[in-house]
Amino acid sequence: MELFPAIDLIDGCAVRLVKGDYAQKTIYSENPAAVARSFAAAGAKYLHVVDLEGAKNGGTPNLETIRTIVRESGLLVEVGGGIRSEEVIKTYL
């Protein structure tokens, strides 16, 4: 079994929503790349990242944060949220 730790993003921060309510969120870190590095240091190989703003409105508002996570963590990153076209897929790839 492989475990994928997860980071949800809003405004470049690692967050959790209360029952999916965007108005009720807890900010866990203003530095999601540091969270990703801590997962890697704990032995993770993979990371699941969701751009919650992208999921809600489309687009890639947290693209730069995701790029930083990929660059700094060394993890294989799976991305979701707002991916609704081939153009967005190409942007992430």
Jmol script that loads the backbone (N, CA, C; Angstrom):
load data "model"
ATOM      1  N   MET A   1       0.842  -1.168   0.000  1.00  0.00           N
ATOM      2  CA  MET A   1       0.000   0.000   0.000  1.00  0.00           C
ATOM      3  C   MET A   1       0.890   1.234   0.000  1.00  0.00           C
ATOM      4  N   GLU A   2       0.519   2.208  -0.786  1.00  0.00           N
ATOM      5  CA  GLU A   2       1.215   3.498  -0.809  1.00  0.00           C
ATOM      6  C   GLU A   2       0.311   4.545  -0.182  1.00  0.00           C
ATOM      7  N   LEU A   3       0.864   5.357   0.682  1.00  0.00           N
ATOM      8  CA  LEU A   3       0.118   6.451   1.294  1.00  0.00           C
ATOM      9  C   LEU A   3       0.515   7.762   0.643  1.00  0.00           C
ATOM     10  N   PHE A   4      -0.458   8.588   0.353  1.00  0.00           N
ATOM     11  CA  PHE A   4      -0.234   9.892  -0.234  1.00  0.00           C
ATOM     12  C   PHE A   4      -0.650  10.964   0.774  1.00  0.00           C
ATOM     13  N   PRO A   5       0.302  11.584   1.456  1.00  0.00           N
ATOM     14  CA  PRO A   5      -0.098  12.719   2.286  1.00  0.00           C
ATOM     15  C   PRO A   5      -0.660  13.799   1.365  1.00  0.00           C
ATOM     16  N   ALA A   6      -1.466  14.696   1.912  1.00  0.00           N
ATOM     17  CA  ALA A   6      -2.146  15.687   1.071  1.00  0.00           C
ATOM     18  C   ALA A   6      -1.984  17.092   1.614  1.00  0.00           C
ATOM     19  N   ILE A   7      -1.936  18.026   0.686  1.00  0.00           N
ATOM     20  CA  ILE A   7      -1.947  19.450   1.015  1.00  0.00           C
ATOM     21  C   ILE A   7      -3.023  20.106   0.155  1.00  0.00           C
ATOM     22  N   ASP A   8      -3.963  20.768   0.808  1.00  0.00           N
ATOM     23  CA  ASP A   8      -4.966  21.567   0.111  1.00  0.00           C
ATOM     24  C   ASP A   8      -4.514  23.017   0.152  1.00  0.00           C
ATOM     25  N   LEU A   9      -4.682  23.730  -0.965  1.00  0.00           N
ATOM     26  CA  LEU A   9      -4.177  25.094  -1.081  1.00  0.00           C
ATOM     27  C   LEU A   9      -5.275  26.122  -1.308  1.00  0.00           C
ATOM     28  N   ILE A  10      -5.180  27.227  -0.581  1.00  0.00           N
ATOM     29  CA  ILE A  10      -5.956  28.444  -0.823  1.00  0.00           C
ATOM     30  C   ILE A  10      -5.027  29.609  -0.535  1.00  0.00           C
ATOM     31  N   ASP A  11      -4.969  30.551  -1.461  1.00  0.00           N
ATOM     32  CA  ASP A  11      -4.128  31.750  -1.293  1.00  0.00           C
ATOM     33  C   ASP A  11      -2.680  31.413  -0.962  1.00  0.00           C
ATOM     34  N   GLY A  12      -2.167  30.311  -1.531  1.00  0.00           N
ATOM     35  CA  GLY A  12      -0.783  29.931  -1.313  1.00  0.00           C
ATOM     36  C   GLY A  12      -0.503  29.320   0.050  1.00  0.00           C
ATOM     37  N   CYS A  13      -1.550  29.002   0.804  1.00  0.00           N
ATOM     38  CA  CYS A  13      -1.400  28.424   2.138  1.00  0.00           C
ATOM     39  C   CYS A  13      -1.939  27.001   2.177  1.00  0.00           C
ATOM     40  N   ALA A  14      -1.383  26.189   3.072  1.00  0.00           N
ATOM     41  CA  ALA A  14      -1.903  24.844   3.312  1.00  0.00           C
ATOM     42  C   ALA A  14      -3.084  24.978   4.259  1.00  0.00           C
ATOM     43  N   VAL A  15      -4.246  24.482   3.829  1.00  0.00           N
ATOM     44  CA  VAL A  15      -5.473  24.669   4.595  1.00  0.00           C
ATOM     45  C   VAL A  15      -6.276  23.376   4.682  1.00  0.00           C
ATOM     46  N   ARG A  16      -7.272  23.413   5.548  1.00  0.00           N
ATOM     47  CA  ARG A  16      -8.322  22.391   5.592  1.00  0.00           C
ATOM     48  C   ARG A  16      -9.641  23.133   5.710  1.00  0.00           C
ATOM     49  N   LEU A  17     -10.622  22.690   4.936  1.00  0.00           N
ATOM     50  CA  LEU A  17     -11.952  23.265   5.011  1.00  0.00           C
ATOM     51  C   LEU A  17     -12.788  22.487   6.017  1.00  0.00           C
ATOM     52  N   VAL A  18     -13.730  23.165   6.643  1.00  0.00           N
ATOM     53  CA  VAL A  18     -14.675  22.502   7.534  1.00  0.00           C
ATOM     54  C   VAL A  18     -15.850  22.029   6.684  1.00  0.00           C
ATOM     55  N   LYS A  19     -15.978  20.722   6.546  1.00  0.00           N
ATOM     56  CA  LYS A  19     -17.060  20.117   5.773  1.00  0.00           C
ATOM     57  C   LYS A  19     -17.198  20.730   4.379  1.00  0.00           C
ATOM     58  N   GLY A  20     -16.065  21.037   3.738  1.00  0.00           N
ATOM     59  CA  GLY A  20     -16.071  21.566   2.386  1.00  0.00           C
ATOM     60  C   GLY A  20     -16.503  23.015   2.264  1.00  0.00           C
ATOM     61  N   ASP A  21     -16.656  23.702   3.376  1.00  0.00           N
ATOM     62  CA  ASP A  21     -17.119  25.090   3.379  1.00  0.00           C
ATOM     63  C   ASP A  21     -15.926  26.037   3.249  1.00  0.00           C
ATOM     64  N   TYR A  22     -15.865  26.734   2.113  1.00  0.00           N
ATOM     65  CA  TYR A  22     -14.749  27.646   1.861  1.00  0.00           C
ATOM     66  C   TYR A  22     -14.717  28.802   2.859  1.00  0.00           C
ATOM     67  N   ALA A  23     -15.829  29.113   3.474  1.00  0.00           N
ATOM     68  CA  ALA A  23     -15.880  30.199   4.464  1.00  0.00           C
ATOM     69  C   ALA A  23     -15.333  29.763   5.820  1.00  0.00           C
ATOM     70  N   GLN A  24     -15.178  28.459   5.992  1.00  0.00           N
ATOM     71  CA  GLN A  24     -14.662  27.929   7.260  1.00  0.00           C
ATOM     72  C   GLN A  24     -13.404  27.117   6.983  1.00  0.00           C
ATOM     73  N   LYS A  25     -12.269  27.773   7.092  1.00  0.00           N
ATOM     74  CA  LYS A  25     -11.014  27.070   6.822  1.00  0.00           C
ATOM     75  C   LYS A  25     -10.040  27.292   7.962  1.00  0.00           C
ATOM     76  N   THR A  26      -9.169  26.334   8.109  1.00  0.00           N
ATOM     77  CA  THR A  26      -8.063  26.426   9.056  1.00  0.00           C
ATOM     78  C   THR A  26      -6.792  26.497   8.239  1.00  0.00           C
ATOM     79  N   ILE A  27      -5.969  27.504   8.486  1.00  0.00           N
ATOM     80  CA  ILE A  27      -4.670  27.613   7.823  1.00  0.00           C
ATOM     81  C   ILE A  27      -3.662  26.851   8.672  1.00  0.00           C
ATOM     82  N   TYR A  28      -3.076  25.818   8.080  1.00  0.00           N
ATOM     83  CA  TYR A  28      -2.081  25.014   8.790  1.00  0.00           C
ATOM     84  C   TYR A  28      -0.672  25.540   8.577  1.00  0.00           C
ATOM     85  N   SER A  29      -0.428  26.128   7.417  1.00  0.00           N
ATOM     86  CA  SER A  29       0.906  26.659   7.146  1.00  0.00           C
ATOM     87  C   SER A  29       0.831  27.688   6.031  1.00  0.00           C
ATOM     88  N   GLU A  30       1.594  28.744   6.184  1.00  0.00           N
ATOM     89  CA  GLU A  30       1.742  29.723   5.105  1.00  0.00           C
ATOM     90  C   GLU A  30       2.895  29.345   4.190  1.00  0.00           C
ATOM     91  N   ASN A  31       3.538  28.197   4.473  1.00  0.00           N
ATOM     92  CA  ASN A  31       4.644  27.702   3.671  1.00  0.00           C
ATOM     93  C   ASN A  31       4.407  26.226   3.314  1.00  0.00           C
ATOM     94  N   PRO A  32       3.537  25.968   2.327  1.00  0.00           N
ATOM     95  CA  PRO A  32       3.242  24.580   1.970  1.00  0.00           C
ATOM     96  C   PRO A  32       4.456  23.773   1.521  1.00  0.00           C
ATOM     97  N   ALA A  33       5.449  24.427   0.935  1.00  0.00           N
ATOM     98  CA  ALA A  33       6.657  23.695   0.531  1.00  0.00           C
ATOM     99  C   ALA A  33       7.371  23.120   1.749  1.00  0.00           C
ATOM    100  N   ALA A  34       7.359  23.840   2.853  1.00  0.00           N
ATOM    101  CA  ALA A  34       7.965  23.326   4.090  1.00  0.00           C
ATOM    102  C   ALA A  34       7.179  22.117   4.606  1.00  0.00           C
ATOM    103  N   VAL A  35       5.859  22.158   4.474  1.00  0.00           N
ATOM    104  CA  VAL A  35       5.035  21.006   4.857  1.00  0.00           C
ATOM    105  C   VAL A  35       5.395  19.813   3.985  1.00  0.00           C
ATOM    106  N   ALA A  36       5.523  20.037   2.681  1.00  0.00           N
ATOM    107  CA  ALA A  36       5.896  18.958   1.769  1.00  0.00           C
ATOM    108  C   ALA A  36       7.269  18.386   2.114  1.00  0.00           C
ATOM    109  N   ARG A  37       8.208  19.261   2.426  1.00  0.00           N
ATOM    110  CA  ARG A  37       9.553  18.779   2.817  1.00  0.00           C
ATOM    111  C   ARG A  37       9.478  17.940   4.087  1.00  0.00           C
ATOM    112  N   SER A  38       8.595  18.297   5.012  1.00  0.00           N
ATOM    113  CA  SER A  38       8.465  17.506   6.243  1.00  0.00           C
ATOM    114  C   SER A  38       7.884  16.128   5.942  1.00  0.00           C
ATOM    115  N   PHE A  39       6.958  16.050   4.979  1.00  0.00           N
ATOM    116  CA  PHE A  39       6.450  14.739   4.565  1.00  0.00           C
ATOM    117  C   PHE A  39       7.577  13.909   3.960  1.00  0.00           C
ATOM    118  N   ALA A  40       8.403  14.526   3.125  1.00  0.00           N
ATOM    119  CA  ALA A  40       9.536  13.817   2.516  1.00  0.00           C
ATOM    120  C   ALA A  40      10.510  13.343   3.583  1.00  0.00           C
ATOM    121  N   ALA A  41      10.787  14.193   4.563  1.00  0.00           N
ATOM    122  CA  ALA A  41      11.714  13.822   5.640  1.00  0.00           C
ATOM    123  C   ALA A  41      11.170  12.663   6.472  1.00  0.00           C
ATOM    124  N   ALA A  42       9.840  12.541   6.507  1.00  0.00           N
ATOM    125  CA  ALA A  42       9.210  11.446   7.255  1.00  0.00           C
ATOM    126  C   ALA A  42       9.137  10.164   6.433  1.00  0.00           C
ATOM    127  N   GLY A  43       9.625  10.210   5.171  1.00  0.00           N
ATOM    128  CA  GLY A  43       9.686   9.004   4.353  1.00  0.00           C
ATOM    129  C   GLY A  43       8.674   8.927   3.222  1.00  0.00           C
ATOM    130  N   ALA A  44       7.863   9.959   3.045  1.00  0.00           N
ATOM    131  CA  ALA A  44       6.892   9.941   1.941  1.00  0.00           C
ATOM    132  C   ALA A  44       7.623   9.985   0.604  1.00  0.00           C
ATOM    133  N   LYS A  45       7.012   9.357  -0.392  1.00  0.00           N
ATOM    134  CA  LYS A  45       7.528   9.398  -1.763  1.00  0.00           C
ATOM    135  C   LYS A  45       6.618  10.235  -2.649  1.00  0.00           C
ATOM    136  N   TYR A  46       5.350  10.291  -2.274  1.00  0.00           N
ATOM    137  CA  TYR A  46       4.326  10.928  -3.098  1.00  0.00           C
ATOM    138  C   TYR A  46       3.610  12.000  -2.286  1.00  0.00           C
ATOM    139  N   LEU A  47       2.962  12.902  -3.004  1.00  0.00           N
ATOM    140  CA  LEU A  47       2.179  13.957  -2.366  1.00  0.00           C
ATOM    141  C   LEU A  47       0.974  14.265  -3.243  1.00  0.00           C
ATOM    142  N   HIS A  48      -0.176  14.397  -2.620  1.00  0.00           N
ATOM    143  CA  HIS A  48      -1.400  14.794  -3.308  1.00  0.00           C
ATOM    144  C   HIS A  48      -1.663  16.258  -2.968  1.00  0.00           C
ATOM    145  N   VAL A  49      -1.764  17.110  -3.986  1.00  0.00           N
ATOM    146  CA  VAL A  49      -1.995  18.550  -3.791  1.00  0.00           C
ATOM    147  C   VAL A  49      -3.285  18.930  -4.503  1.00  0.00           C
ATOM    148  N   VAL A  50      -4.144  19.687  -3.809  1.00  0.00           N
ATOM    149  CA  VAL A  50      -5.387  20.159  -4.410  1.00  0.00           C
ATOM    150  C   VAL A  50      -5.426  21.684  -4.333  1.00  0.00           C
ATOM    151  N   ASP A  51      -5.578  22.293  -5.487  1.00  0.00           N
ATOM    152  CA  ASP A  51      -5.786  23.736  -5.564  1.00  0.00           C
ATOM    153  C   ASP A  51      -7.282  23.968  -5.364  1.00  0.00           C
ATOM    154  N   LEU A  52      -7.691  24.285  -4.143  1.00  0.00           N
ATOM    155  CA  LEU A  52      -9.111  24.427  -3.850  1.00  0.00           C
ATOM    156  C   LEU A  52      -9.737  25.616  -4.570  1.00  0.00           C
ATOM    157  N   GLU A  53      -8.967  26.662  -4.765  1.00  0.00           N
ATOM    158  CA  GLU A  53      -9.489  27.802  -5.528  1.00  0.00           C
ATOM    159  C   GLU A  53      -9.713  27.398  -6.985  1.00  0.00           C
ATOM    160  N   GLY A  54      -8.788  26.630  -7.535  1.00  0.00           N
ATOM    161  CA  GLY A  54      -8.949  26.129  -8.889  1.00  0.00           C
ATOM    162  C   GLY A  54     -10.161  25.217  -8.992  1.00  0.00           C
ATOM    163  N   ALA A  55     -10.361  24.378  -7.974  1.00  0.00           N
ATOM    164  CA  ALA A  55     -11.510  23.476  -7.971  1.00  0.00           C
ATOM    165  C   ALA A  55     -12.819  24.262  -7.966  1.00  0.00           C
ATOM    166  N   LYS A  56     -12.839  25.357  -7.245  1.00  0.00           N
ATOM    167  CA  LYS A  56     -14.056  26.159  -7.115  1.00  0.00           C
ATOM    168  C   LYS A  56     -14.311  27.031  -8.348  1.00  0.00           C
ATOM    169  N   ASN A  57     -13.260  27.689  -8.845  1.00  0.00           N
ATOM    170  CA  ASN A  57     -13.422  28.713  -9.880  1.00  0.00           C
ATOM    171  C   ASN A  57     -12.762  28.383 -11.211  1.00  0.00           C
ATOM    172  N   GLY A  58     -12.020  27.290 -11.277  1.00  0.00           N
ATOM    173  CA  GLY A  58     -11.256  26.980 -12.481  1.00  0.00           C
ATOM    174  C   GLY A  58      -9.929  27.718 -12.463  1.00  0.00           C
ATOM    175  N   GLY A  59      -9.092  27.427 -13.428  1.00  0.00           N
ATOM    176  CA  GLY A  59      -7.796  28.097 -13.504  1.00  0.00           C
ATOM    177  C   GLY A  59      -6.754  27.465 -12.611  1.00  0.00           C
ATOM    178  N   THR A  60      -5.651  28.181 -12.476  1.00  0.00           N
ATOM    179  CA  THR A  60      -4.494  27.672 -11.721  1.00  0.00           C
ATOM    180  C   THR A  60      -3.959  28.746 -10.760  1.00  0.00           C
ATOM    181  N   PRO A  61      -4.786  29.245  -9.847  1.00  0.00           N
ATOM    182  CA  PRO A  61      -4.341  30.342  -8.990  1.00  0.00           C
ATOM    183  C   PRO A  61      -3.167  30.006  -8.068  1.00  0.00           C
ATOM    184  N   ASN A  62      -2.958  28.733  -7.778  1.00  0.00           N
ATOM    185  CA  ASN A  62      -1.859  28.335  -6.895  1.00  0.00           C
ATOM    186  C   ASN A  62      -0.722  27.650  -7.644  1.00  0.00           C
ATOM    187  N   LEU A  63      -0.626  27.912  -8.940  1.00  0.00           N
ATOM    188  CA  LEU A  63       0.394  27.273  -9.771  1.00  0.00           C
ATOM    189  C   LEU A  63       1.804  27.511  -9.241  1.00  0.00           C
ATOM    190  N   GLU A  64       2.141  28.716  -8.907  1.00  0.00           N
ATOM    191  CA  GLU A  64       3.505  28.998  -8.426  1.00  0.00           C
ATOM    192  C   GLU A  64       3.794  28.292  -7.112  1.00  0.00           C
ATOM    193  N   THR A  65       2.809  28.200  -6.239  1.00  0.00           N
ATOM    194  CA  THR A  65       2.989  27.467  -4.981  1.00  0.00           C
ATOM    195  C   THR A  65       3.228  25.994  -5.275  1.00  0.00           C
ATOM    196  N   ILE A  66       2.481  25.445  -6.214  1.00  0.00           N
ATOM    197  CA  ILE A  66       2.658  24.036  -6.580  1.00  0.00           C
ATOM    198  C   ILE A  66       4.026  23.820  -7.211  1.00  0.00           C
ATOM    199  N   ARG A  67       4.452  24.727  -8.063  1.00  0.00           N
ATOM    200  CA  ARG A  67       5.800  24.619  -8.652  1.00  0.00           C
ATOM    201  C   ARG A  67       6.870  24.609  -7.561  1.00  0.00           C
ATOM    202  N   THR A  68       6.705  25.455  -6.561  1.00  0.00           N
ATOM    203  CA  THR A  68       7.678  25.505  -5.456  1.00  0.00           C
ATOM    204  C   THR A  68       7.669  24.193  -4.684  1.00  0.00           C
ATOM    205  N   ILE A  69       6.495  23.647  -4.430  1.00  0.00           N
ATOM    206  CA  ILE A  69       6.391  22.366  -3.727  1.00  0.00           C
ATOM    207  C   ILE A  69       7.136  21.282  -4.504  1.00  0.00           C
ATOM    208  N   VAL A  70       6.887  21.201  -5.799  1.00  0.00           N
ATOM    209  CA  VAL A  70       7.534  20.174  -6.629  1.00  0.00           C
ATOM    210  C   VAL A  70       9.047  20.359  -6.613  1.00  0.00           C
ATOM    211  N   ARG A  71       9.494  21.598  -6.808  1.00  0.00           N
ATOM    212  CA  ARG A  71      10.930  21.891  -6.883  1.00  0.00           C
ATOM    213  C   ARG A  71      11.644  21.609  -5.563  1.00  0.00           C
ATOM    214  N   GLU A  72      11.027  21.971  -4.455  1.00  0.00           N
ATOM    215  CA  GLU A  72      11.723  21.894  -3.169  1.00  0.00           C
ATOM    216  C   GLU A  72      11.536  20.590  -2.405  1.00  0.00           C
ATOM    217  N   SER A  73      10.489  19.842  -2.703  1.00  0.00           N
ATOM    218  CA  SER A  73      10.200  18.669  -1.869  1.00  0.00           C
ATOM    219  C   SER A  73      10.895  17.400  -2.329  1.00  0.00           C
ATOM    220  N   GLY A  74      11.128  17.266  -3.642  1.00  0.00           N
ATOM    221  CA  GLY A  74      11.679  16.020  -4.157  1.00  0.00           C
ATOM    222  C   GLY A  74      10.650  14.907  -4.242  1.00  0.00           C
ATOM    223  N   LEU A  75       9.388  15.206  -3.944  1.00  0.00           N
ATOM    224  CA  LEU A  75       8.333  14.209  -3.982  1.00  0.00           C
ATOM    225  C   LEU A  75       7.711  14.134  -5.378  1.00  0.00           C
ATOM    226  N   LEU A  76       7.116  12.999  -5.692  1.00  0.00           N
ATOM    227  CA  LEU A  76       6.291  12.872  -6.881  1.00  0.00           C
ATOM    228  C   LEU A  76       4.930  13.454  -6.512  1.00  0.00           C
ATOM    229  N   VAL A  77       4.513  14.491  -7.219  1.00  0.00           N
ATOM    230  CA  VAL A  77       3.330  15.252  -6.824  1.00  0.00           C
ATOM    231  C   VAL A  77       2.180  14.994  -7.791  1.00  0.00           C
ATOM    232  N   GLU A  78       1.050  14.629  -7.220  1.00  0.00           N
ATOM    233  CA  GLU A  78      -0.208  14.473  -7.942  1.00  0.00           C
ATOM    234  C   GLU A  78      -1.023  15.736  -7.676  1.00  0.00           C
ATOM    235  N   VAL A  79      -1.541  16.369  -8.740  1.00  0.00           N
ATOM    236  CA  VAL A  79      -2.249  17.641  -8.592  1.00  0.00           C
ATOM    237  C   VAL A  79      -3.693  17.498  -9.035  1.00  0.00           C
ATOM    238  N   GLY A  80      -4.589  18.134  -8.281  1.00  0.00           N
ATOM    239  CA  GLY A  80      -5.997  18.190  -8.647  1.00  0.00           C
ATOM    240  C   GLY A  80      -6.554  19.563  -8.328  1.00  0.00           C
ATOM    241  N   GLY A  81      -7.717  19.831  -8.876  1.00  0.00           N
ATOM    242  CA  GLY A  81      -8.406  21.089  -8.607  1.00  0.00           C
ATOM    243  C   GLY A  81      -8.328  22.041  -9.779  1.00  0.00           C
ATOM    244  N   GLY A  82      -9.427  22.226 -10.479  1.00  0.00           N
ATOM    245  CA  GLY A  82      -9.482  23.184 -11.569  1.00  0.00           C
ATOM    246  C   GLY A  82      -8.950  22.689 -12.895  1.00  0.00           C
ATOM    247  N   ILE A  83      -8.643  21.423 -12.991  1.00  0.00           N
ATOM    248  CA  ILE A  83      -8.091  20.891 -14.244  1.00  0.00           C
ATOM    249  C   ILE A  83      -9.264  20.507 -15.133  1.00  0.00           C
ATOM    250  N   ARG A  84      -9.587  21.430 -16.058  1.00  0.00           N
ATOM    251  CA  ARG A  84     -10.775  21.246 -16.885  1.00  0.00           C
ATOM    252  C   ARG A  84     -10.483  21.339 -18.371  1.00  0.00           C
ATOM    253  N   SER A  85      -9.210  21.405 -18.728  1.00  0.00           N
ATOM    254  CA  SER A  85      -8.880  21.505 -20.145  1.00  0.00           C
ATOM    255  C   SER A  85      -7.475  20.954 -20.391  1.00  0.00           C
ATOM    256  N   GLU A  86      -7.207  20.649 -21.664  1.00  0.00           N
ATOM    257  CA  GLU A  86      -5.862  20.206 -22.031  1.00  0.00           C
ATOM    258  C   GLU A  86      -4.845  21.307 -21.788  1.00  0.00           C
ATOM    259  N   GLU A  87      -5.249  22.543 -21.968  1.00  0.00           N
ATOM    260  CA  GLU A  87      -4.342  23.671 -21.745  1.00  0.00           C
ATOM    261  C   GLU A  87      -3.852  23.705 -20.298  1.00  0.00           C
ATOM    262  N   VAL A  88      -4.753  23.470 -19.356  1.00  0.00           N
ATOM    263  CA  VAL A  88      -4.355  23.460 -17.949  1.00  0.00           C
ATOM    264  C   VAL A  88      -3.465  22.255 -17.665  1.00  0.00           C
ATOM    265  N   ILE A  89      -3.768  21.122 -18.269  1.00  0.00           N
ATOM    266  CA  ILE A  89      -2.923  19.929 -18.103  1.00  0.00           C
ATOM    267  C   ILE A  89      -1.505  20.248 -18.578  1.00  0.00           C
ATOM    268  N   LYS A  90      -1.395  20.861 -19.751  1.00  0.00           N
ATOM    269  CA  LYS A  90      -0.077  21.213 -20.284  1.00  0.00           C
ATOM    270  C   LYS A  90       0.630  22.207 -19.389  1.00  0.00           C
ATOM    271  N   THR A  91      -0.102  23.127 -18.812  1.00  0.00           N
ATOM    272  CA  THR A  91       0.495  24.103 -17.887  1.00  0.00           C
ATOM    273  C   THR A  91       1.125  23.375 -16.709  1.00  0.00           C
ATOM    274  N   TYR A  92       0.409  22.435 -16.129  1.00  0.00           N
ATOM    275  CA  TYR A  92       0.950  21.704 -14.983  1.00  0.00           C
ATOM    276  C   TYR A  92       2.120  20.803 -15.391  1.00  0.00           C
ATOM    277  N   LEU A  93       2.034  20.169 -16.528  1.00  0.00           N
ATOM    278  CA  LEU A  93       3.121  19.292 -16.951  1.00  0.00           C
ATOM    279  C   LEU A  93       4.350  20.093 -17.305  1.00  0.00           C
TER     280      LEU A  93
END
end "model"
wireframe off; spacefill off
backbone 0.3
color backbone group
